[in-house]
Amino acid sequence: MVERLKGNARKSSLEATRLPVKVLVTGGAGYIGSTTAKALEQAGHTPVILDSLVSGPRVFVKDRIFYEGDIADRALLRRIVEEHPDIYCTIHMAARVVVPESVEKPFEYYRDNVCKSLDLFDELVRLGKPQVVFSSSASLYAMVKDFEVDEGSPLDPTSPYARTKRMMEMVLEDMAAATALRAIILRYFNPIGSDLDIESGVHVPEPSHILGQLVMAAQGLKDSFTITGAEHPTRDGTGIRDYIHVWDLARAHVVAVERFDEVLSSVGALSTVINLGTGDGITVREFVQVFQKVYGKRIPVREAPPRPGDAVGAFANVDKARNVLGWRASLTIEDAIASALAWGRKRKDVLGYE
Ligand SMILES: NC(=O)c1ccc[n+]([C@@H]2O[C@H](COP(=O)([O-])OP(=O)(O)OC[C@H]3O[C@@H](n4cnc5c(N)ncnc54)[C@H](O)[C@@H]3O)[C@@H](O)[C@H]2O)c1
């Protein structure tokens, strides 16, 4: 991570930014975007959603201010800022997000996540809206021996998806050095769960991650749960991850917006990277145990060889999130599992599909 020191770091505008502000949320119809929009509202702020609905469902937008369109549509961006000149900051979450699909469709991923984000950032700077909070990913990290990674740990993005995220981190660092753009780059670990009122959650028809698969098995939509890869160099041979409740993740964005200038001042940089995780690693086998405890029944479990590209995994060192952002995760894996099970029971009514 490159942090350029800035001698005349801007004075903190903490007091000012804790006032209610308007925040452009690209991808605000998505899983994390809609939860973040809600967390912003609960903190008194107003999200303005920009989403093409390429994957996010319309119903997640609710009655929020909404522009249906593409992040690279410069005319639309100009209209949004004209109609909301008081936008304080942009949270850029819109992206294609499916790792195996990125292997099959690299053009679409580089075009949408890289080229379109470039247009978005350039237009935001032109429009005098240079403050950006960016959704990056822990999938950038290389495997390290004890699995704990901090923001300076070695990177090895192994899929086209992860590479698009790394490219945009570099773009943000370079644009911050050369233009008015300022960026807080958040590397999410493994978001799980639903918002606390069970109004939104994972929306893809067949979620590939562990909790989605377990919920499907619990609902009888799958006959068992398959552990892919049981010979990794972890304490029980299965992959290790740092699962963070999506509501905790959403709250971190609110803090990043409210303390935007203060965060960059405190690190003396024009852009900075912050890990968002719980700081605890849990293996797949351990996760299945916790799931069964919360669910109250056993799930048939099978084992299979690892899928190509399956990572052993990592968990977050969260010192920077605590010290610089002043945020830490407060909800548990049990909370996230309970909310995911509740969302699993409700989502057909909300989305119209299982
Ligand atoms: N879910 C995870 O496990 C995870 C982990 C790390 C990082 N992230 C990042 O978090 C962000 C949100 O992910 P999510 O899981 O909520 O995914 P999601 O698919 O639910 O949300 C993405 C949203 O972006 C919209 N979108 C995509 N391309 C667009 C474009 N060109 N213009 C306008 N809107 C567009 C989609 O319609 C969707 O609503 C993404 O940037 C993703 O890379 C997610």
The ligand as an SDF file (V2000), in Angstrom:
LIG
                    3D

 44 48  0  0  0  0  0  0  0  0999 V2000
  -20.4680   -9.4620   -1.1650 N   0  0  0  0  0  0  0  0  0  0  0  0
  -19.1720   -9.6900   -0.9280 C   0  0  0  0  0  0  0  0  0  0  0  0
  -18.7860  -10.7680   -0.4600 O   0  0  0  0  0  0  0  0  0  0  0  0
  -18.1540   -8.6090   -1.1860 C   0  0  0  0  0  0  0  0  0  0  0  0
  -16.8460   -8.7610   -0.6630 C   0  0  0  0  0  0  0  0  0  0  0  0
  -15.9030   -7.7660   -0.9200 C   0  0  0  0  0  0  0  0  0  0  0  0
  -16.2400   -6.6490   -1.6890 C   0  0  0  0  0  0  0  0  0  0  0  0
  -17.4960   -6.5410   -2.2030 N   0  0  0  0  0  0  0  0  0  0  0  0
  -17.8280   -5.3580   -3.0100 C   0  0  0  0  0  0  0  0  0  0  0  0
  -18.9500   -4.7080   -2.4590 O   0  0  0  0  0  0  0  0  0  0  0  0
  -19.7020   -4.0690   -3.4900 C   0  0  0  0  0  0  0  0  0  0  0  0
  -21.1700   -4.4680   -3.3820 C   0  0  0  0  0  0  0  0  0  0  0  0
  -21.2680   -5.8690   -3.5380 O   0  0  0  0  0  0  0  0  0  0  0  0
  -22.6240   -6.6820   -3.2860 P   0  0  0  0  0  0  0  0  0  0  0  0
  -22.2640   -7.9940   -2.7170 O   0  0  0  0  0  0  0  0  0  0  0  0
  -23.6050   -5.8080   -2.5960 O   0  0  0  0  0  0  0  0  0  0  0  0
  -23.0700   -6.9540   -4.8020 O   0  0  0  0  0  0  0  0  0  0  0  0
  -24.4930   -6.7040   -5.5200 P   0  0  0  0  0  0  0  0  0  0  0  0
  -24.4150   -7.3620   -6.8540 O   0  0  0  0  0  0  0  0  0  0  0  0
  -25.5920   -7.0680   -4.6100 O   0  0  0  0  0  0  0  0  0  0  0  0
  -24.4780   -5.1270   -5.7020 O   0  0  0  0  0  0  0  0  0  0  0  0
  -23.8240   -4.4760   -6.7720 C   0  0  0  0  0  0  0  0  0  0  0  0
  -24.7950   -3.4650   -7.3250 C   0  0  0  0  0  0  0  0  0  0  0  0
  -24.1470   -2.6970   -8.3450 O   0  0  0  0  0  0  0  0  0  0  0  0
  -25.0590   -2.5260   -9.4210 C   0  0  0  0  0  0  0  0  0  0  0  0
  -24.2350   -2.2780  -10.6220 N   0  0  0  0  0  0  0  0  0  0  0  0
  -23.3200   -3.1150  -11.1610 C   0  0  0  0  0  0  0  0  0  0  0  0
  -22.7470   -2.5320  -12.2290 N   0  0  0  0  0  0  0  0  0  0  0  0
  -23.3020   -1.2970  -12.3460 C   0  0  0  0  0  0  0  0  0  0  0  0
  -23.0830   -0.2100  -13.2380 C   0  0  0  0  0  0  0  0  0  0  0  0
  -22.1940   -0.2680  -14.2390 N   0  0  0  0  0  0  0  0  0  0  0  0
  -23.8110    0.9320  -13.0530 N   0  0  0  0  0  0  0  0  0  0  0  0
  -24.7210    1.0150  -12.0550 C   0  0  0  0  0  0  0  0  0  0  0  0
  -24.9650    0.0100  -11.1800 N   0  0  0  0  0  0  0  0  0  0  0  0
  -24.2600   -1.1300  -11.3350 C   0  0  0  0  0  0  0  0  0  0  0  0
  -25.8660   -3.8040   -9.4580 C   0  0  0  0  0  0  0  0  0  0  0  0
  -27.1240   -3.6670  -10.0940 O   0  0  0  0  0  0  0  0  0  0  0  0
  -26.0260   -4.1020   -7.9630 C   0  0  0  0  0  0  0  0  0  0  0  0
  -27.2030   -3.5180   -7.4350 O   0  0  0  0  0  0  0  0  0  0  0  0
  -19.0490   -4.4860   -4.8110 C   0  0  0  0  0  0  0  0  0  0  0  0
  -18.1910   -3.4490   -5.2390 O   0  0  0  0  0  0  0  0  0  0  0  0
  -18.2440   -5.7060   -4.4280 C   0  0  0  0  0  0  0  0  0  0  0  0
  -17.1290   -5.8930   -5.2680 O   0  0  0  0  0  0  0  0  0  0  0  0
  -18.4620   -7.4940   -1.9560 C   0  0  0  0  0  0  0  0  0  0  0  0
  1  2  1  0
  2  3  2  0
  2  4  1  0
  4  5  1  0
  4 44  2  0
  5  6  2  0
  6  7  1  0
  7  8  2  0
  8  9  1  0
  8 44  1  0
  9 10  1  0
  9 42  1  0
 10 11  1  0
 11 12  1  0
 11 40  1  0
 12 13  1  0
 13 14  1  0
 14 15  2  0
 14 16  1  0
 14 17  1  0
 17 18  1  0
 18 19  2  0
 18 20  1  0
 18 21  1  0
 21 22  1  0
 22 23  1  0
 23 24  1  0
 23 38  1  0
 24 25  1  0
 25 26  1  0
 25 36  1  0
 26 27  1  0
 26 35  1  0
 27 28  2  0
 28 29  1  0
 29 30  1  0
 29 35  2  0
 30 31  1  0
 30 32  2  0
 32 33  1  0
 33 34  2  0
 34 35  1  0
 36 37  1  0
 36 38  1  0
 38 39  1  0
 40 41  1  0
 40 42  1  0
 42 43  1  0
M  CHG  2   8   1  16  -1
M  END
$$$$
